[in-house]
Amino acid sequence: MKNHGRRIRPVVKKEVAKFESCGDIQKGYRLFVCEGCRDTKWVAFAK
């Protein structure tokens, strides 16, 4: 495994940015509704 020193590799920055925006309903979501009790659940997309 290469030593990258103290520099953060671009791929790591990209993955951290994706993780931070995961679950943000502004990125899209789906609304699920139970047909029995009409309870609702908002599920944000993980992009």
Residue pairs with C-beta under 8 A, 6 or more apart in sequence:
18 47
21 27
21 47
22 44
22 46
22 47
23 44
23 46
24 44
25 42
25 44
27 44
27 45
27 47
28 44
28 45
28 47
29 42
29 43
29 44
29 45
30 42
30 43
30 45
31 40
31 41
31 42
31 43
32 40
32 41
32 42
32 43
33 39
33 40
33 41
34 40
